[in-house]
Amino acid sequence: MNEKKIVGEKAVDFIKDGMVVGLGTGSTVYYTILKLGQLVKDGLSIQGIPSSIQTKELAQKLKIPLVSFKDINQIDVAIDGADEVDSDFNLIKGGGGALLREKIIASGAKNFIVVVTPSKMSKTLGSFPLPVEVVPFGYEMTAKHIKTLGGKPSLREISGTPFQTDNGNYILDCVFPNLSQPKEVETCLNLIPGVVENGLFTGMTDLVISLDGRNHAVLLESGGSKWKQ
Ligand SMILES: O=C[C@H](O)[C@H](O)[C@H](O)COP(=O)(O)O
């Protein structure tokens, strides 16, 4: 049984003909995109807007028509995975380094759906180190400023060289002992010179798709949901 496939595929139930769909990044939304590719092949007419080069290449392979921001007025639905989800549906994202483009897309979407396996759900955020995208120039100084907020940053590296995002930036993975006030931390981090964006997505999620005890997809709506049909 593939948990990611069950929750990922369920999200396509919310996609209708003619929609502009924000396509997230990662191994869970991968199944959403595969399913969308199948539906497009069968005649569904949508336009996708990808949140990473990886997703763009996948969508192109599946022949999902893509648009750019200059050609659209709004994104109808964005679908994405997450690294951690709290009880108010605030998120930590960016485990794959795509957080900036993902946040631009989610913030421009009428509705934002998050697809996660149950292991990602927690009462309070903080088990997953918070990814913060920073410009390479002076990132050591940016890291010092993050420490004053209580975070312990470490530069993300691949085989000894800094990981680079699709935007040419670095990622500092920051352990925060307490993320019970995620909105505050999200705002304060983005005020630090050198920080481009951080992986806290607060107050953005309209619907979480996860699994129940029998491994069936469940739809969870937050109290503050702004879900619009
Ligand atoms: O940068 C990556 C994204 O924020 C992903 O959506 C997140 O890391 C979850 O990915 P996955 O579904 O592979 O766990």
The ligand as an ORCA input file, in Angstrom:
! r2SCAN-3c Opt
* xyz 0 1
  O      10.548     21.731     -1.273
  C       9.792     20.774     -1.230
  C       8.393     20.844     -0.859
  O       8.078     21.794      0.099
  C       7.673     19.522     -0.629
  O       6.338     19.771     -0.860
  C       7.831     18.952      0.767
  O       9.206     18.806      1.037
  C       7.124     17.599      0.912
  O       7.673     16.686      0.027
  P       7.318     15.143      0.056
  O       5.909     15.005     -0.389
  O       8.316     14.529     -0.890
  O       7.546     14.664      1.461
*
